[in-house]
Amino acid sequence: MKTSIAALSVLILAAQAAMDLAMMKNVKQHSILSHGGFHRPADCCFSYTPRKIQCVNMKDYTLTTSECSKPAVIFLTKKGQRVCTNPDDEQVQKCMSELKLTSTIKDLKSILLKKEHFWPRPPLGEALA
């Protein structure tokens, strides 16, 4: 029982750390644009793609800032292309959620692997006190 509670606590802390890390990456990415620094028109979208997006082809996304005339989600494809999409579109929101979940899982795995490096598992057969 103590072991499962400890494992659950570590898992919750790792998930929180992964979410904090993802949030910090997001803040860093947007801070240059949103604090009156430079603002490039390339960071804005003037129209949305008419095609349905294929989430399996997307690698990442970013939201446009309030300085843009039109709100948008800019997806980065695995081939490096930028695709402007409507943030109100259901498929766009679903793809954003999938990419965020995938990123969080990768961060969580990375954190857990680092934790194991510093906090090794006891040998098989040895009980935790």
Buried (B, 14 or more C-beta within 10 A) or exposed (E): EEEEEEEEEBEEEBBEBBBEBBEEEEEEEBEEBEEEEEBEEEBBBEEBBEEEBEBEEBEEBBBBBEEBEEBBBBBBBEEEEEBBBBBEBEEBBEBBEEBBEEBBEEBBEBBBEEBEEEEEEEEEEEEEE
